[in-house]
Amino acid sequence: MLTVYGATVLTFMMLMYAMERRSRYFVLAFAIGCALSSSYGFLSGAWPFGVVEAIWCGIALQRFSRGSAEPGLRDAVP
């Protein structure tokens, strides 16, 4: 069940990342996906993955709060 959860949240996160240019709300959705994938990392025992995803969540929340959905956004964040 944990594997299904992980695959689902990672797929969601990547889809939201791909759609970030459409609306700043996809940046928020990406942040949520990062938080969910962080929880997967901690639940699966891969705590370094959980930490990195938590950091990405913070970065995405900061970008959302600035209203960043401008062209070229994807180029600025790997």
N, CA, C and O atoms as a MOPAC input file, in Angstrom:
PM7 MOZYME 1SCF
protein

 N      0.82200 1    -1.19900 1     0.00000 1
 C      0.00000 1     0.00000 1     0.00000 1
 C      0.86700 1     1.26500 1     0.00000 1
 O      0.51900 1     2.26300 1    -0.63100 1
 N      1.97900 1     1.21500 1     0.70100 1
 C      2.87100 1     2.36800 1     0.75000 1
 C      3.46200 1     2.66800 1    -0.63000 1
 O      3.64800 1     3.82900 1    -0.99200 1
 N      3.75200 1     1.62100 1    -1.39000 1
 C      4.28900 1     1.81200 1    -2.73600 1
 C      3.26600 1     2.49500 1    -3.63800 1
 O      3.62300 1     3.36900 1    -4.42700 1
 N      2.01300 1     2.10700 1    -3.53100 1
 C      0.94700 1     2.73300 1    -4.32400 1
 C      0.82000 1     4.19700 1    -3.94300 1
 O      0.68300 1     5.05500 1    -4.81500 1
 N      0.86400 1     4.49200 1    -2.64600 1
 C      0.81100 1     5.88000 1    -2.18100 1
 C      1.97900 1     6.68000 1    -2.76000 1
 O      1.78900 1     7.78200 1    -3.27400 1
 N      3.17800 1     6.12300 1    -2.67400 1
 C      4.35700 1     6.82000 1    -3.19200 1
 C      4.26700 1     7.08400 1    -4.68300 1
 O      4.56000 1     8.19000 1    -5.13800 1
 N      3.86600 1     6.08300 1    -5.44200 1
 C      3.74900 1     6.25500 1    -6.89500 1
 C      2.68600 1     7.29700 1    -7.23300 1
 O      2.85900 1     8.09000 1    -8.15800 1
 N      1.59900 1     7.29100 1    -6.48600 1
 C      0.51200 1     8.24800 1    -6.73500 1
 C      0.94800 1     9.67700 1    -6.43600 1
 O      0.72700 1    10.57100 1    -7.25300 1
 N      1.56300 1     9.90400 1    -5.27900 1
 C      1.94400 1    11.27700 1    -4.92800 1
 C      3.07300 1    11.78500 1    -5.81400 1
 O      3.10100 1    12.97100 1    -6.14200 1
 N      4.00000 1    10.92400 1    -6.20800 1
 C      5.07700 1    11.36400 1    -7.10400 1
 C      4.53700 1    11.69600 1    -8.48700 1
 O      4.98400 1    12.65600 1    -9.11400 1
 N      3.57700 1    10.90800 1    -8.96600 1
 C      2.94100 1    11.21300 1   -10.25500 1
 C      2.20900 1    12.54400 1   -10.18700 1
 O      2.32300 1    13.36400 1   -11.09800 1
 N      1.45500 1    12.76300 1    -9.11000 1
 C      0.75000 1    14.03600 1    -8.92000 1
 C      1.73400 1    15.20100 1    -8.90000 1
 O      1.51300 1    16.21800 1    -9.55700 1
 N      2.81500 1    15.05100 1    -8.14600 1
 C      3.80300 1    16.12600 1    -8.03200 1
 C      4.38800 1    16.47200 1    -9.40400 1
 O      4.51100 1    17.64700 1    -9.74800 1
 N      4.74300 1    15.46800 1   -10.17500 1
 C      5.34600 1    15.72100 1   -11.48700 1
 C      4.34400 1    16.34600 1   -12.45500 1
 O      4.72000 1    17.19900 1   -13.25900 1
 N      3.08700 1    15.94100 1   -12.39200 1
 C      2.06500 1    16.55800 1   -13.24200 1
 C      1.88700 1    18.03200 1   -12.88600 1
 O      1.76900 1    18.87300 1   -13.77800 1
 N      1.86700 1    18.34700 1   -11.61600 1
 C      1.70900 1    19.74000 1   -11.19700 1
 C      2.92800 1    20.56500 1   -11.60100 1
 O      2.79400 1    21.72900 1   -11.97800 1
 N      4.10500 1    19.97100 1   -11.52500 1
 C      5.32100 1    20.65700 1   -11.97200 1
 C      5.23700 1    20.97700 1   -13.46000 1
 O      5.62200 1    22.06400 1   -13.89000 1
 N      4.73600 1    20.03400 1   -14.23700 1
 C      4.62300 1    20.23300 1   -15.68300 1
 C      3.60200 1    21.31700 1   -16.03000 1
 O      3.68800 1    21.92200 1   -17.09900 1
 N      2.64900 1    21.56900 1   -15.15300 1
 C      1.58400 1    22.52800 1   -15.44200 1
 C      1.77700 1    23.87000 1   -14.75900 1
 O      0.88900 1    24.72000 1   -14.83300 1
 N      2.90300 1    24.09000 1   -14.09800 1
 C      3.12500 1    25.31500 1   -13.33200 1
 C      2.94300 1    26.59700 1   -14.14200 1
 O      2.46800 1    27.59700 1   -13.60200 1
 N      3.30000 1    26.59000 1   -15.39300 1
 C      3.20700 1    27.81700 1   -16.19700 1
 C      1.77400 1    28.25900 1   -16.45200 1
 O      1.53700 1    29.41800 1   -16.79200 1
 N      0.83200 1    27.36800 1   -16.29400 1
 C     -0.56300 1    27.69800 1   -16.58700 1
 C     -1.20100 1    28.59600 1   -15.53800 1
 O     -2.00700 1    29.46600 1   -15.86800 1
 N     -0.84400 1    28.38700 1   -14.28000 1
 C     -1.44600 1    29.16900 1   -13.20100 1
 C     -0.58300 1    29.04700 1   -11.95600 1
 O      0.07400 1    28.02900 1   -11.73800 1
 N     -0.59000 1    30.07500 1   -11.15800 1
 C      0.16900 1    30.01700 1    -9.91200 1
 C     -0.40400 1    28.98000 1    -8.96000 1
 O      0.28400 1    28.53200 1    -8.04300 1
 N     -1.66000 1    28.59400 1    -9.16800 1
 C     -2.25500 1    27.57900 1    -8.30900 1
 C     -1.67300 1    26.18600 1    -8.56700 1
 O     -1.75700 1    25.31100 1    -7.70500 1
 N     -1.09100 1    25.98100 1    -9.73600 1
 C     -0.37100 1    24.74000 1    -9.97400 1
 C      0.94000 1    24.72900 1    -9.18100 1
 O      1.44200 1    23.66300 1    -8.82600 1
 N      1.48800 1    25.90500 1    -8.90700 1
 C      2.67000 1    25.98700 1    -8.03600 1
 C      2.26600 1    25.55500 1    -6.62600 1
 O      3.01000 1    24.82900 1    -5.96600 1
 N      1.11300 1    25.98700 1    -6.16600 1
 C      0.60500 1    25.55900 1    -4.86300 1
 C      0.35300 1    24.05500 1    -4.85200 1
 O      0.69500 1    23.36900 1    -3.88900 1
 N     -0.24400 1    23.54800 1    -5.92200 1
 C     -0.49200 1    22.11000 1    -6.01000 1
 C      0.82400 1    21.33300 1    -6.01900 1
 O      0.91400 1    20.24800 1    -5.44400 1
 N      1.84700 1    21.89500 1    -6.67500 1
 C      3.16600 1    21.26600 1    -6.66600 1
 C      3.72000 1    21.22200 1    -5.23700 1
 O      4.31400 1    20.22300 1    -4.83000 1
 N      3.52600 1    22.29500 1    -4.48900 1
 C      3.97600 1    22.32000 1    -3.09000 1
 C      3.27300 1    21.24100 1    -2.27500 1
 O      3.89500 1    20.57700 1    -1.44600 1
 N      1.99400 1    21.07300 1    -2.50900 1
 C      1.24800 1    20.02000 1    -1.82000 1
 C      1.79700 1    18.64800 1    -2.21000 1
 O      1.96200 1    17.77300 1    -1.36100 1
 N      2.07500 1    18.47000 1    -3.49800 1
 C      2.66400 1    17.21500 1    -3.95700 1
 C      4.01600 1    16.95200 1    -3.31400 1
 O      4.32800 1    15.81300 1    -2.96500 1
 N      4.81900 1    17.99900 1    -3.15400 1
 C      6.11700 1    17.85000 1    -2.47900 1
 C      5.93600 1    17.44900 1    -1.02500 1
 O      6.67400 1    16.60700 1    -0.51200 1
 N      4.95200 1    18.05300 1    -0.35900 1
 C      4.69400 1    17.70200 1     1.03900 1
 C      4.24400 1    16.24800 1     1.15600 1
 O      4.66100 1    15.53300 1     2.06800 1
 N      3.40100 1    15.82100 1     0.23800 1
 C      2.94000 1    14.43000 1     0.25400 1
 C      4.07900 1    13.46600 1    -0.04700 1
 O      4.18800 1    12.41300 1     0.58200 1
 N      4.92700 1    13.82200 1    -1.00700 1
 C      6.05200 1    12.93900 1    -1.31700 1
 C      7.08000 1    12.95000 1    -0.18000 1
 O      7.77400 1    11.95500 1     0.03300 1
 N      7.18200 1    14.04800 1     0.53700 1
 C      8.03300 1    14.08900 1     1.71800 1
 C      7.51300 1    13.11700 1     2.77700 1
 O      8.28600 1    12.39400 1     3.40700 1
 N      6.21200 1    13.11300 1     2.96000 1
 C      5.63900 1    12.16600 1     3.92800 1
 C      5.91000 1    10.73000 1     3.48900 1
 O      6.18100 1     9.86700 1     4.32400 1
 N      5.83800 1    10.47000 1     2.18800 1
 C      6.16900 1     9.13600 1     1.68200 1
 C      7.62000 1     8.77800 1     2.00400 1
 O      7.91000 1     7.66000 1     2.42800 1
 N      8.52400 1     9.73000 1     1.80300 1
 C      9.93100 1     9.47800 1     2.10000 1
 C     10.14100 1     9.09100 1     3.55500 1
 O     10.86400 1     8.13900 1     3.85000 1
 N      9.51900 1     9.81700 1     4.45400 1
 C      9.66800 1     9.50300 1     5.87400 1
 C      8.99100 1     8.17700 1     6.23800 1
 O      9.53200 1     7.39500 1     7.01900 1
 N      7.80800 1     7.92900 1     5.67100 1
 C      7.10400 1     6.67500 1     5.95800 1
 C      7.85000 1     5.45700 1     5.43900 1
 O      7.80700 1     4.38900 1     6.05000 1
 N      8.53600 1     5.61600 1     4.30900 1
 C      9.24900 1     4.48900 1     3.71000 1
 C     10.63800 1     4.29200 1     4.30800 1
 O     11.31900 1     3.31500 1     3.99600 1
 N     11.05500 1     5.21600 1     5.16300 1
 C     12.36100 1     5.10300 1     5.79200 1
 C     13.47500 1     5.77500 1     5.01200 1
 O     14.64400 1     5.68200 1     5.38800 1
 N     13.12600 1     6.44600 1     3.93800 1
 C     14.11700 1     7.16800 1     3.12900 1
 C     14.12000 1     8.63000 1     3.57700 1
 O     13.70300 1     9.51400 1     2.82900 1
 N     14.59100 1     8.87700 1     4.80100 1
 C     14.49300 1    10.22400 1     5.36900 1
 C     15.23800 1    11.29200 1     4.56800 1
 O     14.78400 1    12.43600 1     4.56400 1
 N     16.37600 1    10.99100 1     3.87600 1
 C     16.98300 1    12.06300 1     3.06700 1
 C     16.03800 1    12.55400 1     1.96000 1
 O     15.97100 1    13.74900 1     1.67300 1
 N     15.31400 1    11.61700 1     1.34900 1
 C     14.32100 1    11.98700 1     0.33700 1
 C     13.22900 1    12.84300 1     0.96400 1
 O     12.80000 1    13.83500 1     0.37300 1
 N     12.77900 1    12.46800 1     2.15200 1
 C     11.75500 1    13.24100 1     2.85000 1
 C     12.21100 1    14.65100 1     3.16300 1
 O     11.43100 1    15.59700 1     3.05300 1
 N     13.46800 1    14.79900 1     3.55100 1
 C     14.01300 1    16.13100 1     3.86000 1
 C     14.09000 1    16.99000 1     2.60000 1
 O     13.69000 1    18.15400 1     2.61100 1
 N     14.60400 1    16.41200 1     1.51500 1
 C     14.73300 1    17.17200 1     0.25700 1
 C     13.36000 1    17.60300 1    -0.25100 1
 O     13.19400 1    18.74200 1    -0.68700 1
 N     12.39500 1    16.72400 1    -0.20100 1
 C     11.05100 1    17.08200 1    -0.65700 1
 C     10.41800 1    18.13800 1     0.23900 1
 O      9.66200 1    18.98000 1    -0.24700 1
 N     10.70700 1    18.11100 1     1.52800 1
 C     10.20300 1    19.15400 1     2.42900 1
 C     10.80500 1    20.50900 1     2.06700 1
 O     10.12400 1    21.53200 1     2.12400 1
 N     12.07000 1    20.51000 1     1.69700 1
 C     12.71800 1    21.75500 1     1.26100 1
 C     12.07600 1    22.26100 1    -0.02500 1
 O     11.78900 1    23.45200 1    -0.14800 1
 N     11.84600 1    21.36000 1    -0.98700 1
 C     11.17300 1    21.75800 1    -2.22900 1
 C      9.77900 1    22.30500 1    -1.95400 1
 O      9.33300 1    23.23600 1    -2.62300 1
 N      9.09200 1    21.73200 1    -0.97600 1
 C      7.76900 1    22.24100 1    -0.60300 1
 C      7.87400 1    23.68700 1    -0.13600 1
 O      7.06800 1    24.53100 1    -0.53000 1
 N      8.86300 1    23.97200 1     0.70000 1
 C      9.07200 1    25.34700 1     1.17500 1
 C      9.38700 1    26.30300 1     0.04300 1
 O      8.87900 1    27.42400 1     0.01500 1
 N     10.21600 1    25.87200 1    -0.88800 1
 C     10.56000 1    26.71600 1    -2.03900 1
 C      9.31400 1    26.99500 1    -2.87600 1
 O      9.08200 1    28.13300 1    -3.28400 1
 N      8.51500 1    25.96400 1    -3.13200 1
 C      7.30500 1    26.14200 1    -3.93100 1
 C      6.29900 1    27.04800 1    -3.22200 1
 O      5.64100 1    27.86500 1    -3.86700 1
 N      6.17600 1    26.91100 1    -1.91300 1
 C      5.26600 1    27.79700 1    -1.17000 1
 C      5.73300 1    29.24700 1    -1.24200 1
 O      4.92000 1    30.16600 1    -1.34000 1
 N      7.03900 1    29.44100 1    -1.19400 1
 C      7.57400 1    30.79400 1    -1.31800 1
 C      7.27400 1    31.35500 1    -2.70600 1
 O      6.88500 1    32.51600 1    -2.83500 1
 N      7.45000 1    30.54700 1    -3.73200 1
 C      7.15300 1    30.99400 1    -5.10000 1
 C      5.66600 1    31.29600 1    -5.24900 1
 O      5.30000 1    32.27000 1    -5.90600 1
 N      4.80100 1    30.47400 1    -4.64700 1
 C      3.36700 1    30.72400 1    -4.70900 1
 C      3.01900 1    32.04300 1    -4.03100 1
 O      2.21800 1    32.82000 1    -4.55100 1
 N      3.61400 1    32.29500 1    -2.88300 1
 C      3.29800 1    33.52400 1    -2.14700 1
 C      3.75500 1    34.77000 1    -2.89200 1
 O      3.18000 1    35.84300 1    -2.71000 1
 N      4.77400 1    34.64600 1    -3.72300 1
 C      5.22400 1    35.76600 1    -4.55500 1
 C      4.39100 1    35.91700 1    -5.81100 1
 O      4.51800 1    36.91200 1    -6.52600 1
 N      3.53700 1    34.93600 1    -6.08800 1
 C      2.70300 1    34.99400 1    -7.27800 1
 C      3.44900 1    34.58800 1    -8.52700 1
 O      3.14100 1    35.08400 1    -9.61100 1
 N      4.42000 1    33.70300 1    -8.40900 1
 C      5.26100 1    33.32300 1    -9.54200 1
 C      4.62200 1    32.24600 1   -10.39800 1
 O      4.53100 1    31.08400 1   -10.00100 1
 N      4.18200 1    32.65400 1   -11.57800 1
 C      3.77700 1    31.70500 1   -12.61300 1
 C      4.16100 1    32.29800 1   -13.95000 1
 O      3.52200 1    32.03200 1   -14.96800 1
 N      5.20800 1    33.10300 1   -13.94100 1
 C      5.63700 1    33.80800 1   -15.13900 1
 C      6.35500 1    32.86600 1   -16.10100 1
 O      6.83900 1    31.81200 1   -15.68900 1
 N      6.42600 1    33.23200 1   -17.37100 1
 C      7.16600 1    32.42700 1   -18.33700 1
 C      8.62300 1    32.28300 1   -17.88400 1
 O      9.22300 1    33.21100 1   -17.34100 1
 N      9.15400 1    31.11300 1   -18.12200 1
 C     10.52900 1    30.85400 1   -17.74700 1
 C     10.67700 1    30.32700 1   -16.33500 1
 O     11.79400 1    30.07100 1   -15.88500 1
 N      9.57300 1    30.16000 1   -15.63000 1
 C      9.62300 1    29.66600 1   -14.25800 1
 C     10.25300 1    28.28400 1   -14.20100 1
 O     11.07100 1    28.01100 1   -13.32300 1
 N      9.88100 1    27.41600 1   -15.12600 1
 C     10.41200 1    26.05400 1   -15.11700 1
 C     11.93000 1    26.06300 1   -15.31700 1
 O     12.62700 1    25.19100 1   -14.79900 1
 N     12.44200 1    27.04100 1   -16.06200 1
 C     13.86800 1    27.10800 1   -16.29200 1
 C     14.63300 1    27.51000 1   -15.03800 1
 O     15.81400 1    27.19400 1   -14.89700 1
 N     13.95800 1    28.20800 1   -14.12600 1
 C     14.61000 1    28.69100 1   -12.91400 1
 C     14.69500 1    27.61700 1   -11.84000 1
 O     15.53200 1    27.71000 1   -10.94200 1
 N     13.84300 1    26.59800 1   -11.91700 1
 C     13.81900 1    25.55800 1   -10.89100 1
 C     14.01300 1    24.21000 1   -11.56500 1
 O     13.23100 1    23.83900 1   -12.44100 1
 N     15.05700 1    23.46200 1   -11.16600 1
 C     15.29100 1    22.16800 1   -11.81500 1
 C     14.23500 1    21.15200 1   -11.51800 1
 O     14.31100 1    20.02300 1   -12.00100 1

